[in-house]
Amino acid sequence: MTPVNQDYLKDHFIGNSITTRQYTLQRRDESDVVTPVDLSDVTIQMIIRKSNGGSVLATIIEGNGITKTDATNGQFTVGGFNVFTTAGEYPYELTFIYNDGTTKTYLTGLLKIVD
C-alpha cells in the first residue's frame, strides 16, 4: 500500500502546539467494502524529520501527542505537541507497528512552521 500524502493545511507558529487532528484508519477489501482497522494491538508513532530523507527531529508517541480515541474502530488523534524551534517545512510519517513486528507507513506529509 502506498502511503497517503496529507499535509497539515494550517501553518503553525514557533512555540505553539500543533493543532489536534482526528484520523480513522480504514481498509478496503477486494469487494470494495470499507471497514475500520482495529488498532487495539498496534503502536502508532509520528516521525518528524528535519528534511526529506533527513535526520529525525522528533518521534511523537502514544500518550505524548497521539491518542487512540476508539481503537477498535480505527480512530486516533495526533496533536498538542510542540517540538519546533525553527521555521521551516518538516516532513512527517505516521507509522503503525503491529504485534508481529510489521511496521507500515500509511500517512506522510508536511508540517509548515512559521515565525
MOPAC internal coordinates of N, CA, C and O (Angstrom, degrees):
PM7 1SCF
backbone

  N    0.0000 0     0.00 0     0.00 0    0    0    0
  C    1.4495 1     0.00 0     0.00 0    1    0    0
  C    1.5165 1   109.08 1     0.00 0    2    1    0
  O    1.2310 1   120.45 1   -48.88 1    3    2    1
  N    1.3097 1   116.75 1   131.12 1    3    2    1
  C    1.4589 1   121.89 1   176.49 1    5    3    2
  C    1.5198 1   109.11 1   -81.22 1    6    5    3
  O    1.2310 1   119.73 1   -47.28 1    7    6    5
  N    1.3359 1   118.12 1   132.72 1    7    6    5
  C    1.4614 1   119.77 1   179.36 1    9    7    6
  C    1.5300 1   111.46 1   -62.37 1   10    9    7
  O    1.2310 1   120.84 1   -35.80 1   11   10    9
  N    1.3131 1   116.00 1   144.20 1   11   10    9
  C    1.4586 1   122.28 1   174.99 1   13   11   10
  C    1.5167 1   107.51 1   -79.89 1   14   13   11
  O    1.2310 1   120.40 1   -43.98 1   15   14   13
  N    1.3452 1   116.84 1   136.02 1   15   14   13
  C    1.4591 1   120.91 1   177.63 1   17   15   14
  C    1.5166 1   108.32 1   -96.38 1   18   17   15
  O    1.2310 1   120.75 1   -55.53 1   19   18   17
  N    1.3332 1   116.17 1   124.47 1   19   18   17
  C    1.4588 1   120.87 1  -179.69 1   21   19   18
  C    1.5203 1   108.98 1  -143.65 1   22   21   19
  O    1.2310 1   120.94 1   -80.06 1   23   22   21
  N    1.3330 1   115.80 1    99.94 1   23   22   21
  C    1.4567 1   120.30 1   177.51 1   25   23   22
  C    1.5210 1   109.48 1   -72.74 1   26   25   23
  O    1.2310 1   121.11 1   -32.03 1   27   26   25
  N    1.3268 1   115.48 1   147.97 1   27   26   25
  C    1.4577 1   119.40 1   169.09 1   29   27   26
  C    1.5145 1   106.24 1   -68.11 1   30   29   27
  O    1.2310 1   119.77 1   -58.93 1   31   30   29
  N    1.3160 1   118.05 1   121.07 1   31   30   29
  C    1.4642 1   121.47 1  -172.71 1   33   31   30
  C    1.5236 1   112.76 1   -77.02 1   34   33   31
  O    1.2310 1   120.45 1   157.64 1   35   34   33
  N    1.2939 1   116.74 1   -22.36 1   35   34   33
  C    1.4613 1   121.46 1  -177.62 1   37   35   34
  C    1.5255 1   109.61 1   -95.97 1   38   37   35
  O    1.2310 1   120.52 1   -47.63 1   39   38   37
  N    1.3473 1   116.60 1   132.37 1   39   38   37
  C    1.4582 1   120.24 1   172.99 1   41   39   38
  C    1.5316 1   108.71 1   -68.83 1   42   41   39
  O    1.2310 1   120.97 1   -34.56 1   43   42   41
  N    1.3110 1   115.75 1   145.44 1   43   42   41
  C    1.4615 1   121.73 1   177.12 1   45   43   42
  C    1.5232 1   108.50 1  -117.00 1   46   45   43
  O    1.2310 1   120.61 1   -31.35 1   47   46   45
  N    1.3097 1   116.45 1   148.65 1   47   46   45
  C    1.4519 1   121.58 1  -177.84 1   49   47   46
  C    1.5202 1   110.84 1   -98.58 1   50   49   47
  O    1.2310 1   121.19 1   -34.49 1   51   50   49
  N    1.3323 1   115.34 1   145.51 1   51   50   49
  C    1.4614 1   120.82 1   175.23 1   53   51   50
  C    1.5258 1   108.27 1   -53.57 1   54   53   51
  O    1.2310 1   120.38 1   -46.69 1   55   54   53
  N    1.3154 1   116.87 1   133.31 1   55   54   53
  C    1.4601 1   121.27 1   177.95 1   57   55   54
  C    1.5180 1   113.97 1    91.10 1   58   57   55
  O    1.2310 1   119.74 1   167.80 1   59   58   57
  N    1.3492 1   118.11 1   -12.20 1   59   58   57
  C    1.4661 1   120.75 1   178.68 1   61   59   58
  C    1.5220 1   110.13 1  -100.02 1   62   61   59
  O    1.2310 1   120.76 1   -29.93 1   63   62   61
  N    1.3104 1   116.16 1   150.07 1   63   62   61
  C    1.4584 1   120.68 1   177.09 1   65   63   62
  C    1.5273 1   110.60 1   -71.79 1   66   65   63
  O    1.2310 1   121.18 1   -30.83 1   67   66   65
  N    1.3218 1   115.35 1   149.17 1   67   66   65
  C    1.4597 1   121.35 1   177.31 1   69   67   66
  C    1.5283 1   108.79 1   -71.22 1   70   69   67
  O    1.2310 1   120.83 1   -45.65 1   71   70   69
  N    1.3320 1   116.01 1   134.35 1   71   70   69
  C    1.4545 1   122.07 1   179.30 1   73   71   70
  C    1.5294 1   110.08 1   -59.32 1   74   73   71
  O    1.2310 1   120.69 1   -44.58 1   75   74   73
  N    1.3274 1   116.29 1   135.42 1   75   74   73
  C    1.4630 1   121.22 1   179.66 1   77   75   74
  C    1.5232 1   110.19 1   -75.06 1   78   77   75
  O    1.2310 1   121.26 1   -46.82 1   79   78   77
  N    1.3394 1   115.20 1   133.18 1   79   78   77
  C    1.4594 1   122.30 1   177.60 1   81   79   78
  C    1.5181 1   109.65 1  -121.15 1   82   81   79
  O    1.2310 1   121.03 1   -37.44 1   83   82   81
  N    1.3305 1   115.63 1   142.56 1   83   82   81
  C    1.4631 1   122.93 1   177.91 1   85   83   82
  C    1.5280 1   109.10 1   -95.75 1   86   85   83
  O    1.2310 1   120.37 1   -43.97 1   87   86   85
  N    1.3135 1   116.90 1   136.03 1   87   86   85
  C    1.4617 1   122.71 1   177.64 1   89   87   86
  C    1.5217 1   109.54 1  -128.38 1   90   89   87
  O    1.2310 1   120.91 1   -27.98 1   91   90   89
  N    1.3310 1   115.87 1   152.02 1   91   90   89
  C    1.4530 1   122.62 1   170.37 1   93   91   90
  C    1.5255 1   107.13 1  -129.87 1   94   93   91
  O    1.2310 1   120.65 1   -60.42 1   95   94   93
  N    1.3289 1   116.37 1   119.58 1   95   94   93
  C    1.4562 1   121.20 1   178.63 1   97   95   94
  C    1.5228 1   108.29 1   -89.60 1   98   97   95
  O    1.2310 1   121.16 1   -57.90 1   99   98   97
  N    1.3505 1   115.38 1   122.10 1   99   98   97
  C    1.4595 1   121.22 1  -178.27 1  101   99   98
  C    1.5249 1   110.01 1  -129.17 1  102  101   99
  O    1.2310 1   121.07 1   -21.06 1  103  102  101
  N    1.3103 1   115.56 1   158.94 1  103  102  101
  C    1.4688 1   120.47 1   174.81 1  105  103  102
  C    1.5211 1   108.24 1  -125.59 1  106  105  103
  O    1.2310 1   121.71 1   -33.16 1  107  106  105
  N    1.3312 1   114.32 1   146.84 1  107  106  105
  C    1.4620 1   121.60 1   177.53 1  109  107  106
  C    1.5264 1   107.44 1  -111.44 1  110  109  107
  O    1.2310 1   120.28 1   -54.86 1  111  110  109
  N    1.3342 1   117.06 1   125.14 1  111  110  109
  C    1.4609 1   119.72 1  -178.74 1  113  111  110
  C    1.5298 1   111.12 1   -87.35 1  114  113  111
  O    1.2310 1   121.10 1     0.54 1  115  114  113
  N    1.3213 1   115.50 1  -179.46 1  115  114  113
  C    1.4615 1   120.97 1  -176.41 1  117  115  114
  C    1.5288 1   112.60 1   -64.16 1  118  117  115
  O    1.2310 1   119.78 1   161.19 1  119  118  117
  N    1.3328 1   118.02 1   -18.81 1  119  118  117
  C    1.4666 1   122.02 1   177.16 1  121  119  118
  C    1.5199 1   111.75 1   -92.71 1  122  121  119
  O    1.2310 1   120.59 1  -172.08 1  123  122  121
  N    1.3348 1   116.47 1     7.92 1  123  122  121
  C    1.4617 1   123.55 1   179.34 1  125  123  122
  C    1.5349 1   113.19 1    70.66 1  126  125  123
  O    1.2310 1   120.76 1  -156.89 1  127  126  125
  N    1.3440 1   116.14 1    23.11 1  127  126  125
  C    1.4640 1   121.37 1   176.84 1  129  127  126
  C    1.5216 1   108.20 1   -90.99 1  130  129  127
  O    1.2310 1   120.76 1   -50.41 1  131  130  129
  N    1.3372 1   116.15 1   129.59 1  131  130  129
  C    1.4627 1   122.04 1  -178.68 1  133  131  130
  C    1.5238 1   109.14 1  -100.22 1  134  133  131
  O    1.2310 1   121.13 1   -51.50 1  135  134  133
  N    1.3455 1   115.44 1   128.50 1  135  134  133
  C    1.4600 1   121.07 1   177.68 1  137  135  134
  C    1.5280 1   108.82 1  -134.37 1  138  137  135
  O    1.2310 1   120.07 1   -28.78 1  139  138  137
  N    1.3365 1   117.48 1   151.22 1  139  138  137
  C    1.4625 1   119.64 1   177.75 1  141  139  138
  C    1.5292 1   110.92 1   -70.35 1  142  141  139
  O    1.2310 1   120.93 1   -28.92 1  143  142  141
  N    1.3221 1   115.83 1   151.08 1  143  142  141
  C    1.4578 1   122.20 1   175.26 1  145  143  142
  C    1.5217 1   107.83 1   -91.44 1  146  145  143
  O    1.2310 1   120.12 1   -54.74 1  147  146  145
  N    1.3272 1   117.38 1   125.26 1  147  146  145
  C    1.4604 1   121.70 1   178.31 1  149  147  146
  C    1.5310 1   108.49 1   -71.16 1  150  149  147
  O    1.2310 1   120.64 1   -61.58 1  151  150  149
  N    1.3182 1   116.37 1   118.42 1  151  150  149
  C    1.4654 1   122.15 1  -177.27 1  153  151  150
  C    1.5292 1   112.41 1  -100.07 1  154  153  151
  O    1.2310 1   120.16 1  -168.75 1  155  154  153
  N    1.3300 1   117.29 1    11.25 1  155  154  153
  C    1.4661 1   120.56 1  -176.14 1  157  155  154
  C    1.5200 1   112.79 1   -56.50 1  158  157  155
  O    1.2310 1   120.25 1   139.49 1  159  158  157
  N    1.3312 1   117.13 1   -40.51 1  159  158  157
  C    1.4654 1   121.17 1  -177.39 1  161  159  158
  C    1.5260 1   111.86 1  -109.90 1  162  161  159
  O    1.2310 1   120.99 1  -147.35 1  163  162  161
  N    1.3151 1   115.70 1    32.65 1  163  162  161
  C    1.4670 1   121.80 1  -178.57 1  165  163  162
  C    1.5202 1   108.71 1  -121.77 1  166  165  163
  O    1.2310 1   120.49 1   -41.82 1  167  166  165
  N    1.3215 1   116.67 1   138.18 1  167  166  165
  C    1.4650 1   121.97 1   173.49 1  169  167  166
  C    1.5275 1   107.69 1   -99.15 1  170  169  167
  O    1.2310 1   120.58 1   -51.61 1  171  170  169
  N    1.3229 1   116.49 1   128.39 1  171  170  169
  C    1.4629 1   121.65 1  -179.49 1  173  171  170
  C    1.5165 1   108.64 1  -107.26 1  174  173  171
  O    1.2310 1   121.01 1   -42.31 1  175  174  173
  N    1.3269 1   115.67 1   137.69 1  175  174  173
  C    1.4669 1   119.60 1   173.44 1  177  175  174
  C    1.5201 1   109.84 1  -143.56 1  178  177  175
  O    1.2310 1   121.05 1   -27.37 1  179  178  177
  N    1.3111 1   115.60 1   152.63 1  179  178  177
  C    1.4617 1   122.74 1   176.18 1  181  179  178
  C    1.5190 1   107.13 1  -115.33 1  182  181  179
  O    1.2310 1   120.77 1   -59.05 1  183  182  181
  N    1.3211 1   116.13 1   120.95 1  183  182  181
  C    1.4590 1   121.21 1   178.46 1  185  183  182
  C    1.5248 1   107.62 1  -102.20 1  186  185  183
  O    1.2310 1   120.63 1   -57.15 1  187  186  185
  N    1.3251 1   116.39 1   122.85 1  187  186  185
  C    1.4665 1   122.51 1   179.15 1  189  187  186
  C    1.5137 1   107.67 1  -109.70 1  190  189  187
  O    1.2310 1   121.08 1   -52.23 1  191  190  189
  N    1.3236 1   115.54 1   127.77 1  191  190  189
  C    1.4672 1   121.15 1  -177.06 1  193  191  190
  C    1.5193 1   110.66 1  -109.07 1  194  193  191
  O    1.2310 1   121.19 1   -21.98 1  195  194  193
  N    1.3344 1   115.33 1   158.02 1  195  194  193
  C    1.4642 1   121.17 1   178.40 1  197  195  194
  C    1.5174 1   111.31 1   -72.41 1  198  197  195
  O    1.2310 1   120.29 1   152.48 1  199  198  197
  N    1.3439 1   117.04 1   -27.52 1  199  198  197
  C    1.4640 1   123.22 1   177.86 1  201  199  198
  C    1.5214 1   107.56 1  -161.21 1  202  201  199
  O    1.2310 1   120.05 1   -11.23 1  203  202  201
  N    1.3373 1   117.51 1   168.77 1  203  202  201
  C    1.4637 1   120.54 1   177.65 1  205  203  202
  C    1.5185 1   110.25 1   -56.55 1  206  205  203
  O    1.2310 1   120.71 1   -58.73 1  207  206  205
  N    1.3241 1   116.24 1   121.27 1  207  206  205
  C    1.4571 1   120.69 1  -179.58 1  209  207  206
  C    1.5155 1   113.90 1    73.67 1  210  209  207
  O    1.2310 1   120.45 1  -176.64 1  211  210  209
  N    1.3338 1   116.74 1     3.36 1  211  210  209
  C    1.4633 1   121.37 1  -176.69 1  213  211  210
  C    1.5176 1   113.10 1   -84.50 1  214  213  211
  O    1.2310 1   121.66 1     7.42 1  215  214  213
  N    1.3081 1   114.43 1  -172.58 1  215  214  213
  C    1.4598 1   120.23 1  -178.43 1  217  215  214
  C    1.5312 1   110.53 1   -70.26 1  218  217  215
  O    1.2310 1   121.41 1   -21.67 1  219  218  217
  N    1.3213 1   114.90 1   158.33 1  219  218  217
  C    1.4611 1   121.87 1  -177.76 1  221  219  218
  C    1.5255 1   109.47 1   -77.49 1  222  221  219
  O    1.2310 1   120.79 1   -53.09 1  223  222  221
  N    1.3246 1   116.09 1   126.91 1  223  222  221
  C    1.4619 1   122.47 1   175.08 1  225  223  222
  C    1.5258 1   109.66 1   -84.13 1  226  225  223
  O    1.2310 1   120.87 1   136.29 1  227  226  225
  N    1.3455 1   115.94 1   -43.71 1  227  226  225
  C    1.4642 1   120.20 1  -178.14 1  229  227  226
  C    1.5187 1   109.58 1  -158.82 1  230  229  227
  O    1.2310 1   121.33 1   -26.82 1  231  230  229
  N    1.3319 1   115.06 1   153.18 1  231  230  229
  C    1.4535 1   121.80 1   171.47 1  233  231  230
  C    1.5235 1   106.81 1  -121.02 1  234  233  231
  O    1.2310 1   121.18 1   -63.33 1  235  234  233
  N    1.3196 1   115.34 1   116.67 1  235  234  233
  C    1.4612 1   122.13 1  -179.67 1  237  235  234
  C    1.5238 1   107.09 1   -93.43 1  238  237  235
  O    1.2310 1   120.40 1   -48.15 1  239  238  237
  N    1.3326 1   116.85 1   131.85 1  239  238  237
  C    1.4657 1   120.90 1  -173.85 1  241  239  238
  C    1.5316 1   111.04 1  -124.96 1  242  241  239
  O    1.2310 1   121.17 1    -9.70 1  243  242  241
  N    1.3158 1   115.37 1   170.30 1  243  242  241
  C    1.4577 1   120.55 1   175.86 1  245  243  242
  C    1.5259 1   109.70 1   -60.03 1  246  245  243
  O    1.2310 1   121.28 1   -43.18 1  247  246  245
  N    1.3168 1   115.15 1   136.82 1  247  246  245
  C    1.4540 1   120.57 1  -178.49 1  249  247  246
  C    1.5150 1   113.10 1    88.01 1  250  249  247
  O    1.2310 1   120.24 1   168.99 1  251  250  249
  N    1.3214 1   117.15 1   -11.01 1  251  250  249
  C    1.4647 1   122.12 1   179.37 1  253  251  250
  C    1.5295 1   109.21 1  -141.07 1  254  253  251
  O    1.2310 1   121.00 1  -120.76 1  255  254  253
  N    1.3499 1   115.68 1    59.24 1  255  254  253
  C    1.4582 1   121.45 1   178.86 1  257  255  254
  C    1.5153 1   113.90 1   116.96 1  258  257  255
  O    1.2310 1   120.25 1   162.54 1  259  258  257
  N    1.3322 1   117.12 1   -17.46 1  259  258  257
  C    1.4680 1   121.55 1   175.79 1  261  259  258
  C    1.5293 1   107.86 1  -124.94 1  262  261  259
  O    1.2310 1   120.73 1   -48.10 1  263  262  261
  N    1.3366 1   116.20 1   131.90 1  263  262  261
  C    1.4567 1   121.79 1   179.63 1  265  263  262
  C    1.5224 1   109.37 1  -133.69 1  266  265  263
  O    1.2310 1   120.31 1   -52.27 1  267  266  265
  N    1.3162 1   117.02 1   127.73 1  267  266  265
  C    1.4607 1   120.50 1   171.30 1  269  267  266
  C    1.5254 1   106.46 1   -79.19 1  270  269  267
  O    1.2310 1   120.24 1   -64.40 1  271  270  269
  N    1.3256 1   117.14 1   115.60 1  271  270  269
  C    1.4656 1   121.34 1  -177.75 1  273  271  270
  C    1.5223 1   112.11 1   -92.34 1  274  273  271
  O    1.2310 1   120.02 1   151.37 1  275  274  273
  N    1.3298 1   117.57 1   -28.63 1  275  274  273
  C    1.4631 1   123.73 1   175.42 1  277  275  274
  C    1.5271 1   106.61 1  -155.61 1  278  277  275
  O    1.2310 1   121.03 1   -99.24 1  279  278  277
  N    1.3291 1   115.64 1    80.76 1  279  278  277
  C    1.4673 1   121.66 1  -171.23 1  281  279  278
  C    1.5232 1   112.88 1   -57.70 1  282  281  279
  O    1.2310 1   119.80 1   137.21 1  283  282  281
  N    1.3285 1   118.00 1   -42.79 1  283  282  281
  C    1.4637 1   119.44 1  -176.72 1  285  283  282
  C    1.5238 1   112.16 1   -66.30 1  286  285  283
  O    1.2310 1   120.24 1   156.67 1  287  286  285
  N    1.3168 1   117.16 1   -23.33 1  287  286  285
  C    1.4664 1   121.26 1   178.14 1  289  287  286
  C    1.5284 1   112.24 1  -103.76 1  290  289  287
  O    1.2310 1   120.40 1  -164.04 1  291  290  289
  N    1.3427 1   116.84 1    15.96 1  291  290  289
  C    1.4623 1   121.45 1   173.32 1  293  291  290
  C    1.5094 1   115.48 1    72.73 1  294  293  291
  O    1.2310 1   119.32 1  -161.14 1  295  294  293
  N    1.3227 1   118.90 1    18.86 1  295  294  293
  C    1.4558 1   121.72 1  -175.02 1  297  295  294
  C    1.5261 1   112.46 1  -100.76 1  298  297  295
  O    1.2310 1   121.80 1   -44.09 1  299  298  297
  N    1.3422 1   114.16 1   135.91 1  299  298  297
  C    1.4605 1   120.68 1   178.82 1  301  299  298
  C    1.5244 1   108.84 1  -155.05 1  302  301  299
  O    1.2310 1   121.00 1   -17.57 1  303  302  301
  N    1.3307 1   115.70 1   162.43 1  303  302  301
  C    1.4567 1   121.25 1   176.31 1  305  303  302
  C    1.5248 1   109.42 1  -120.38 1  306  305  303
  O    1.2310 1   121.61 1   -25.57 1  307  306  305
  N    1.3339 1   114.53 1   154.43 1  307  306  305
  C    1.4621 1   122.15 1   174.66 1  309  307  306
  C    1.5193 1   106.62 1  -133.59 1  310  309  307
  O    1.2310 1   120.25 1   -49.88 1  311  310  309
  N    1.3341 1   117.13 1   130.12 1  311  310  309
  C    1.4583 1   120.39 1   177.21 1  313  311  310
  C    1.5100 1   112.22 1   149.38 1  314  313  311
  O    1.2310 1   121.77 1     3.08 1  315  314  313
  N    1.3356 1   114.22 1  -176.92 1  315  314  313
  C    1.4532 1   120.10 1   179.36 1  317  315  314
  C    1.5133 1   114.13 1    79.83 1  318  317  315
  O    1.2310 1   120.08 1  -167.29 1  319  318  317
  N    1.3194 1   117.44 1    12.71 1  319  318  317
  C    1.4612 1   120.86 1   179.78 1  321  319  318
  C    1.5273 1   109.53 1  -114.42 1  322  321  319
  O    1.2310 1   121.07 1   -19.61 1  323  322  321
  N    1.3377 1   115.56 1   160.39 1  323  322  321
  C    1.4626 1   120.93 1   179.26 1  325  323  322
  C    1.5244 1   108.23 1  -142.88 1  326  325  323
  O    1.2310 1   120.58 1   -70.72 1  327  326  325
  N    1.3203 1   116.49 1   109.28 1  327  326  325
  C    1.4668 1   120.77 1  -178.86 1  329  327  326
  C    1.5242 1   112.04 1  -124.82 1  330  329  327
  O    1.2310 1   120.35 1  -171.81 1  331  330  329
  N    1.3379 1   116.93 1     8.19 1  331  330  329
  C    1.4572 1   120.55 1  -171.05 1  333  331  330
  C    1.5250 1   112.55 1  -104.31 1  334  333  331
  O    1.2310 1   120.91 1   -51.74 1  335  334  333
  N    1.3290 1   115.86 1   128.26 1  335  334  333
  C    1.4646 1   121.28 1   176.94 1  337  335  334
  C    1.5332 1   111.42 1  -117.03 1  338  337  335
  O    1.2310 1   120.48 1   174.65 1  339  338  337
  N    1.3319 1   116.68 1    -5.35 1  339  338  337
  C    1.4617 1   122.41 1  -178.08 1  341  339  338
  C    1.5159 1   109.44 1  -135.14 1  342  341  339
  O    1.2310 1   120.42 1   -41.76 1  343  342  341
  N    1.3403 1   116.81 1   138.24 1  343  342  341
  C    1.4589 1   121.13 1   176.40 1  345  343  342
  C    1.5276 1   109.48 1   -65.24 1  346  345  343
  O    1.2310 1   120.62 1   -31.13 1  347  346  345
  N    1.3249 1   116.41 1   148.87 1  347  346  345
  C    1.4574 1   120.99 1   177.34 1  349  347  346
  C    1.5174 1   111.10 1   160.41 1  350  349  347
  O    1.2310 1   121.21 1     0.85 1  351  350  349
  N    1.3202 1   115.29 1  -179.15 1  351  350  349
  C    1.4542 1   121.82 1   175.43 1  353  351  350
  C    1.5214 1   107.95 1  -108.91 1  354  353  351
  O    1.2310 1   121.20 1   -59.93 1  355  354  353
  N    1.3195 1   115.31 1   120.07 1  355  354  353
  C    1.4579 1   121.38 1  -173.17 1  357  355  354
  C    1.5304 1   110.12 1  -113.33 1  358  357  355
  O    1.2310 1   119.72 1   -62.32 1  359  358  357
  N    1.3294 1   118.14 1   117.68 1  359  358  357
  C    1.4588 1   120.53 1   176.59 1  361  359  358
  C    1.5280 1   111.10 1   -70.05 1  362  361  359
  O    1.2310 1   121.47 1   -35.78 1  363  362  361
  N    1.3259 1   114.80 1   144.22 1  363  362  361
  C    1.4586 1   119.39 1   176.47 1  365  363  362
  C    1.5188 1   109.50 1  -134.32 1  366  365  363
  O    1.2310 1   121.40 1   -19.21 1  367  366  365
  N    1.3102 1   114.92 1   160.79 1  367  366  365
  C    1.4585 1   121.77 1   173.72 1  369  367  366
  C    1.5222 1   108.50 1  -142.27 1  370  369  367
  O    1.2310 1   120.78 1   -43.78 1  371  370  369
  N    1.3226 1   116.12 1   136.22 1  371  370  369
  C    1.4622 1   121.63 1   174.88 1  373  371  370
  C    1.5128 1   107.33 1   -97.22 1  374  373  371
  O    1.2310 1   120.88 1   -59.85 1  375  374  373
  N    1.3282 1   115.93 1   120.15 1  375  374  373
  C    1.4584 1   120.53 1  -179.21 1  377  375  374
  C    1.5181 1   109.93 1  -115.03 1  378  377  375
  O    1.2310 1   121.94 1   -30.19 1  379  378  377
  N    1.3169 1   113.89 1   149.81 1  379  378  377
  C    1.4582 1   122.47 1  -177.50 1  381  379  378
  C    1.5199 1   107.48 1  -125.04 1  382  381  379
  O    1.2310 1   120.90 1   -58.46 1  383  382  381
  N    1.3189 1   115.88 1   121.54 1  383  382  381
  C    1.4646 1   121.86 1  -177.02 1  385  383  382
  C    1.5237 1   107.57 1  -108.54 1  386  385  383
  O    1.2310 1   121.21 1   -64.09 1  387  386  385
  N    1.3276 1   115.28 1   115.91 1  387  386  385
  C    1.4634 1   121.84 1  -177.94 1  389  387  386
  C    1.5327 1   110.01 1   -87.33 1  390  389  387
  O    1.2310 1   120.91 1   -19.86 1  391  390  389
  N    1.3367 1   115.87 1   160.14 1  391  390  389
  C    1.4701 1   121.41 1  -177.34 1  393  391  390
  C    1.5240 1   113.63 1   -56.62 1  394  393  391
  O    1.2310 1   120.24 1   151.48 1  395  394  393
  N    1.3369 1   117.14 1   -28.52 1  395  394  393
  C    1.4665 1   119.36 1  -179.61 1  397  395  394
  C    1.5259 1   112.32 1   -82.05 1  398  397  395
  O    1.2310 1   120.52 1  -176.33 1  399  398  397
  N    1.3470 1   116.61 1     3.67 1  399  398  397
  C    1.4645 1   121.38 1   178.50 1  401  399  398
  C    1.5129 1   114.32 1    94.51 1  402  401  399
  O    1.2310 1   120.18 1   171.59 1  403  402  401
  N    1.3289 1   117.27 1    -8.41 1  403  402  401
  C    1.4610 1   121.12 1   178.30 1  405  403  402
  C    1.5218 1   109.70 1   -65.82 1  406  405  403
  O    1.2310 1   120.84 1   -47.37 1  407  406  405
  N    1.3238 1   116.01 1   132.63 1  407  406  405
  C    1.4625 1   121.52 1   176.83 1  409  407  406
  C    1.5208 1   108.39 1  -116.54 1  410  409  407
  O    1.2310 1   120.75 1   -50.87 1  411  410  409
  N    1.3301 1   116.17 1   129.13 1  411  410  409
  C    1.4683 1   122.38 1   179.25 1  413  411  410
  C    1.5154 1   109.45 1  -125.26 1  414  413  411
  O    1.2310 1   120.94 1   -42.18 1  415  414  413
  N    1.3195 1   115.81 1   137.82 1  415  414  413
  C    1.4645 1   121.55 1   172.11 1  417  415  414
  C    1.5169 1   107.07 1  -105.49 1  418  417  415
  O    1.2310 1   120.60 1   -63.53 1  419  418  417
  N    1.3390 1   116.45 1   116.47 1  419  418  417
  C    1.4578 1   120.97 1  -176.93 1  421  419  418
  C    1.5188 1   112.98 1  -106.63 1  422  421  419
  O    1.2310 1   119.83 1   162.98 1  423  422  421
  N    1.3231 1   117.92 1   -17.02 1  423  422  421
  C    1.4563 1   120.27 1  -175.01 1  425  423  422
  C    1.5205 1   109.91 1  -143.82 1  426  425  423
  O    1.2310 1   120.66 1   -48.03 1  427  426  425
  N    1.3247 1   116.34 1   131.97 1  427  426  425
  C    1.4660 1   122.37 1   175.36 1  429  427  426
  C    1.5238 1   108.39 1  -132.00 1  430  429  427
  O    1.2310 1   120.39 1   -16.01 1  431  430  429
  N    1.3150 1   116.86 1   163.99 1  431  430  429
  C    1.4576 1   119.17 1   177.64 1  433  431  430
  C    1.5145 1   110.98 1   173.52 1  434  433  431
  O    1.2310 1   121.54 1    15.14 1  435  434  433
  N    1.3376 1   114.66 1  -164.86 1  435  434  433
  C    1.4650 1   122.38 1  -179.39 1  437  435  434
  C    1.5103 1   110.36 1  -125.69 1  438  437  435
  O    1.2310 1   121.10 1   -38.17 1  439  438  437
  N    1.3169 1   115.50 1   141.83 1  439  438  437
  C    1.4611 1   123.10 1   168.20 1  441  439  438
  C    1.5196 1   106.55 1  -108.93 1  442  441  439
  O    1.2310 1   120.31 1   -56.88 1  443  442  441
  N    1.3269 1   117.02 1   123.12 1  443  442  441
  C    1.4644 1   120.84 1   179.61 1  445  443  442
  C    1.5263 1   109.19 1  -100.54 1  446  445  443
  O    1.2310 1   121.34 1   -57.93 1  447  446  445
  N    1.3403 1   115.04 1   122.07 1  447  446  445
  C    1.4686 1   121.86 1  -179.09 1  449  447  446
  C    1.5258 1   107.33 1  -113.36 1  450  449  447
  O    1.2310 1   121.29 1   -50.64 1  451  450  449
  N    1.3389 1   115.13 1   129.36 1  451  450  449
  C    1.4649 1   120.98 1  -178.74 1  453  451  450
  C    1.5226 1   110.43 1  -121.29 1  454  453  451
  O    1.2310 1   121.13 1   -19.64 1  455  454  453
  N    1.3530 1   115.45 1   160.36 1  455  454  453
  C    1.4774 1   120.94 1   177.25 1  457  455  454
  C    1.5106 1   110.96 1   -69.49 1  458  457  455
  O    1.2310 1   120.10 1   180.00 1  459  458  457

